């Protein structure tokens, strides 16, 4: 397995393209308001990318996950991603909680988010507007609830 990449601009661009962007285009320099964790496959394609952004006063951050659909999310990869991502959020960044927003139509993302132990905290009706308006599920996890650290 390839090593974990941190703050890799190409991984950020991959996630930006797949998730639909964060409102601003990604330039040639890494932005200072996010952290990117991910891995490449042997063929140099991204395997998975986690973007942490919207850090709020050492308390909370938003997380966006993108998986390359050419690969398979094996149980060992799922566990490794959980350990890496939540270790960063709760031990290295020392946050109290993390949050995620998932499109209602992304059933696989909802399953992954729940399997990591994140709790559904609500629904923002028609919270996503692109490519078409749809509901957004809001998830959160507190450090005290995290089974990964």
N, C-alpha and C positions, 0 to 999 in steps of 0.2 A: 504494500500500500504506500502511496506517495505521502510525503510529509504534509502537515497542516501548513497552509499559507496564511499569513496575517497581513492585512491591509494591502492586498494585491489589487491593483487598479483594473486588471483584466477580469478578475472575479467580480468586482463591483459592477463593471459594465455589463457582464453577463446577467447578473441579478437584476440590474436596472432594466435591461431589455425584457427579461422574462416576467418580472412583476408589474411592469408598466411604468416604472419611473417614480421618482419622488417629487415631481414638479419642476426640477431643474435638470438640465442636461449635464451629463458627466463629462468633464473636460479632460485635459491631459495631466492634471495634477490631482493627487488624492485629496479629497475634501477633509477638513479637520473635524467635522461634526459626526463622524461615524467610524465604526470598527468593522472590518470584514474578516471573517474566518472561513476557510474552505479548503477543498482538496481538488487536485486534478487527477483525472484518470491517466492510465499509461499512454493513451493516444493524445495527451495534452489538452483534452476537452475538460471543462469543469465537471466535477462529479456532484459536488454540493457546495452551496454558498450560503452563509448566514451573515446578514447585514444587521448590525446593531446601530441604532440611530435615535435621535430625539432624547438624548440623555438629559435627565432632569435632576439637577442639584444632588448628585450622589444618591439618588433615591430610586429612579426608574429609567427604563429605556424601552424602545420599541424594537422588536426583532422581526426580520423578514427572512424566510427560508426559501431557497430555490434548489430544486433537484434537477439534474439532467435526466430527462426521461429515457435516454438510451441505456441508462444503467439501472440496477435494481437496488432497492433499499433492503439490504440483508439485516438480520437481527444484530450482527456484530457491528455493522456500520451505524445502525440506529443508536446502539449503546455508546459507541465511541463519540458520535456527534453530540449526544446528550451530555456526556462527561466533559467534553471540550468546551461546548458553548456555555453550559451552566457554571462550570468552574470559572470561566472568564467573567461572566456576569456577576456572580456572587462572591467569588474569592479575590479575583484580581481587580475588578472595577469596584468591588465592595458595595454593590447596589442592594437595596432592600427588596426590590421586586423587578419583574420584567413583564412586558405586555406584548401582545401580538394581535393583529387584525387579519382576519381570513375571510375571503369571499365565500358567500354561502354556497356557491356552485363548486368550490374546490373541496370536495368530500375527502380526498386523500389527505390534504393539508389539515383538515379538521381532525381526522383520525390520528395523524402524527402528533399534532399539538396536544390532543387529549392524552395520547399514550405517553408523552413526556411528563405528564402530570399537571399540565396547565389546566386551570379551571375556567369554564365559560362564565364570563362576568356580565354579559349582556349582548344585545343585538342593536346595531345602529341601522335603522331602516333606510334602505337605499344609500348606504354609506359609501359605496364605490360608484363611480360614474363611468369608468372606462373598462372595457369597450361598450358596455351597456350598464345602466343603473341596476344595482342589486344590493341585497342586504350584506352587512358586514358583521361577522361574529367577533366579539371582543373577548380575549383570553388573558389571564394573568397568572403569575406564580410568585409567591413570597419565598424568600430565602428559607424560612422555617418549614416550608412545605416541600422543598426540593429533594427528591430522592437521589439525585445525581452527584451530590457533593458530600 
